[in-house]
Amino acid sequence: MDDWNAPKPLGTDPKLIGLPGGSMSAAAGTGKDQQEKGNKDDKPAKDDAIEALNLSDPAKKAAYELKKKHSSVVFTSGRRDKASQASAMASNVVANRKWIEQTYVSSAASKACQKWVDDNKDKKTQDEIAAGLKGVLDGLNDAELAQLSKHLSGDAFDVQPVDDNAEEIKKTIMNLPGATKFLDKEGGLVRWHVQF
C-alpha cells in the first residue's frame, strides 16, 4: 500500500520523477496531437502517452478522464519495475537523503531502503543510489513491495506540476473515479501523485 505523509502546500520547484525505465522525459507529451476526439460510443481516442504508462485498468481510466478534462496535463510516471522505482527514488534522494522516510509510510520496505541510504553515505550520484536501492528491492517479497509504492502495480501515476489552472486540475485529480490519495508534495519536493 502506498501510504505517504499528509500533503503539504504546493511549492515552486516542479521536478519530474521519471517515466517507467527511469528516464526523465516529457515524452508522455501534452497530448495536443492526440486530443481525445471520442467516437460513436463516446470512448476516448487512444492516447499513446497514457498507454505508455502501462497502468492498471482503474488508473488508466482515471488518466483518460483527467486528460479529457485537462488536455494540457503531462504524465511523468506510471507503472514502474524495480529498476525504474529505484531510479525514481534515487533522483529524489540525491536532493534529500531523508526523502524515503519523509515520503513513504513506515514499512519493512521503506525502512530497508532508508537504511541502505543511511549506511551508504559515500554513494552520492543517482546511478550509485539507484543501484543500491535496486538491490534492496530485489531482496523484498511481493507483499513488502506492495507496501512501498503503488507505481509497482500500475495503480499510481504522476503529473507534471503546473502553476496555470493548478487548483482546478488538482480538484479534478482528487475527484477521479477510484482515486484513494493525491499528494502535491512528497518529502519536501513538489510532486503531483495520485493512486488508486
N, C-alpha and C positions, 0 to 999 in steps of 0.2 A: 504494500500500500504506500502511496506516495504522499505521506503527510509532511507538511512543511510548516515552518513558523508562520505566524499570522502575517498577512500582507501589511506592508508599510506604505506610506505615501509615495507616489511616483517620483523618481529622481530625474536627473537631467543627463545621464550618461548612457544612452541606449547602446548596448553591445549585443551582438548576436551570440547565441550559444553554439550553433552549428547544425548542419544538416546531418542525416544519417551518413556514416562514414567519417564523421568528424570534421568535414570541411566547413569553413565559414563561407557562406555564399548567399547571394540574393537570387540564386538560381531558381528558387521557388517562385520568384517573379511577382509582379504586381497583378498578373493575370489580365492586363488590359487587352492582350492579344487573345485571351481565352475567356472573355467575359461570358457569363452564362446566358445563353440565349433561350434555353428551355425548348421543349418540343411539345407535341400534341398531348403528351401525358404530363406536362408541366415538370418533367425531370430536367435537372440542370445538365448542360452540356458537360462532357468530360473535361476536367481541368488537370492538365499534366502536372502542374505544381502540387496540387493536392494528392494526386495519385502517387507521386514520387515519395510522399511522406510515409507510405506503407502503414496506414493507420488501421486500427480495429474498426469494425462497422460503426459503432456509436460515435467514435471520434471523427471518422471520415464524414458521416452525415452532418455532424456539427460544423466541420470545416467548410463544407459546401454551403451550409446555411449562413455562416459568417461571411463568406466570400460573396454570397448573393446580396447581403445587406450592405457590405462594405467592400466594394471591388478593389480598393487600393491596398488591402491588407497583404502583407508579405509574411509567409510562413517560414520560420527559420529552423524548425526542428520538428521531427515526428518520431516514428519508431527508431530505436537505436539498438544495435547489437552491443555486446560488452565492450568492444574496442571503441566504438563511437561514443558510448556512455562515458568511458574512462577519459576520452579526449575532451568531451564537453565539460566534464567535471574539472579536468586539469586546466582548461582555459580560464576557469574561474579561480582555481586555487593559486594560479600564478599571481593574480591580483590580490588575493586574500587567503592566507594559509589556513584560516579557520572557517572558510566558506562552507565546507561539508557539514560541520557540526552546527553552523548557524543557519543552514538551509534545510537539511533533512531532519525528520523526527528521529529520535534516538532508536536505533535498532542494531542488531548484530552487524548488518551490512554497513550502515553509516559509521558505526564505531570502528570497524575494521579498516575502512577507507581513511578515516581521520587519523587513526593510529599510524597507518603507513606514512601519511604526510608528516605527522609529528616526529616519527622515528627517522625520517629521511630528509633532514633539513638541507643536506647538500644537494638534493635534487631540486633544481630551480626552473628548468625550462619546461614548457608544455609537453614536449615529447618525453622527457625523463619522467615527469609526474604521471603522464598518461600510461606509460609502460608499467610503472609500479602499481597504479590503480587497476589496470587490466589484470595484473597478476592476482590482486586481491579479489576482483570479481570472478576470476576463473576458479577460485577456491570456494565460492559460495554456491549453495544449492538453489534450486528454483524458488523455493519459498522465501529464502533470505533475499534473493534478488528482487522478488516482488515487493518486499518491504522498502526497497531503496528508491525505485523510480518507475512510474507508470510509462515512461518512454520505452522501457524494455519490453513491454507488452503491446505497445502501439496505442495505449489508452491515454496519451497526452500529446499535445503539440504546443509549440511556442510561436508567438507572433512578434514581429519586429515592433518595438515600442515607437509610438509617434506622438507628436505634440498636437497636430491638427486633428480635430474631431476626436481626441483621445477619450474623453468621458463617454461619448456616445458609443464608441467602439467597445470600450470596457463594459459598458452596460449590456451591450449585445452579447459579449463573451460570457458574462456572468449568468445570462438567461438562456444560453444554448441548451437544447434538449440533452439531458443526461449529464450535464456538467456538475461535478461534485466539488471542484475547487478552482479558484482563479487567484493567481498571485501576480502583482505587478512589480514586486521586488523580492529578491532571494539573496539572503546572506549579505545584504548591503549593496547588491548590484541590481541594476534595473533589468528586469526580465519579465515578459508577459507570458505566463504559463497557465494553461488550462488542462484539466484532467477529467477523465470520465470513469 
